[in-house]
Amino acid sequence: MLTFDTSYTRLPEMLWSTCQPTPVKAPALIAFNAELAAHLGGAEPPDEATLAGWFSGNQLPPGAEPVALAYAGHQFGNFVPQLGDGRAVLLGEVVDPQGRRFDVQLKGSGRTPYSRGGDGRAPLGPVLREYLVSEAMAAMSVPTTRALAAVTTSERVVRQLPEPGAVLTRVAASHIRVGTFQFAALHQDHAALKALADHVIERHYPETTDAKSPYLALFEAVLKRQAQLVAKWMGVGFIHGVMNTDNMSIAGETIDYGPCAFMEAFDPQKVYSSIDEGGRYAFSNQPVIAQWNLARFAECLLPLLEGDQDERVEQATAVLRRFNDYFDPEWARISADKLGLAEGSEQAAQMMAALQAQMQQGRMDMTATFDALTRYAQTANEENRDALFALTDKPDALAPWLDEWQGVQVAGQDETRRQAMLQANPVVIPRNHRVAEVIQAAVDGDFAPFHAMLAVVTQPFDDTPEARKWSAPASEQEQVLRTFCGT
């Protein structure tokens, strides 16, 4: 179905290890992303039993040569010299009809040389969460890894309690991370570090090849993508939860959906991850953490830059300081789109900050607020105005902001901006309590809610009766306050 052409194993062997998936008892297909497979250039897919065998690791797809990737990383600020794919194997790379190269990886497929005592398996819950959230993010035009398939294993995975096991097949522009560079730099293998950087330039950033300083240009290109990515996260209220350096993709995609969540009642300091006790990766900290991670990437690249050590540090620091030069315009663009303001509006970021303050003070649900504002922008009637005010505990405080916004917004008069607003403010997101419900139903053997939710979150801007069924914020009793990693 897919034709593999793997380039990563041409890099030094310190960066990867040959590793076979561990077969499971009785794989059964939960979901297969036929549309994504077609985009990758795949031919007509085989029957479900064959797909279940391939995407569980019981049989290898033709041409697959599985490996596990080595990397290091800072986890919550603490450096771990060897991490690596402890429960994942790269089946190989495929090249789509446009010549773009993508990794195809099994996650939860058994032990690898980097498992560090772990079982190498994935519980069903985290597999379904990643499938739903990554496909929703893709539908909202947020750069992300994609879900190609999910398979149950008919085996139990023990975390706090025994849980059903599953395997996720995900697709990424690559699985190269800041931590991959940290691993090469830690071993002071200049040839391996240079080979890795050259591979990334050729694969992801060919425009930097002919730059005066290609590796410095590479750093700036990665920095730009990361700054814009984090702005997009914040535009939809996404909290990654574990922004460790080993979870930051050099390709600029959202990767490693663990204890992630979408914020509901707006709170800049919101944390869902059960392991983020200090709030390091809170919603509003994400730009700062991205810069911190990028500083670690810059440290790895220093041996490849020109000049003495002080000159190299100065060059990298100058680029690092440009983070806001890329984040701020992207955030202003997102703000203008979400508020229906004129493209390039100088008021967009300021008005967004003022609305965020109102959302925080009034305990307003973020997605519902922008959805209601979008409907009010299309038809400024009393019913839609009342629906917006019903979301806040402090309607009197919101009224002056709304009056000011009406004075400058152009969505009702300009079709282009009206459409921009409709495509910036989703009707439905994978709400935390609904994801939890879907997972519980699946654990009990019912996958229909998963498929129903997947159908609506992959069409997040469609205002349909089915979408409205899934769009309501959680009640006080339904609130999900903590999310958990699958390891």
Helices and strands as residue ranges (DSSP letters): G 8-10, G 13-15, E 16-18, E 28-32, H 34-39, H 48-54, E 67-69, E 73-75, E 78-80, E 88-95, E 101-107, E 122-123, H 124-139, E 146-158, E 162-172, H 178-186, H 190-204, G 206-208, H 214-235, E 238-239, G 245-247, E 261-262, G 283-285, H 286-301, G 302-304, H 309-320, H 323-339, H 348-361, H 366-378, H 382-389, H 395-408, H 415-422, H 432-443, H 448-457, H 465-471
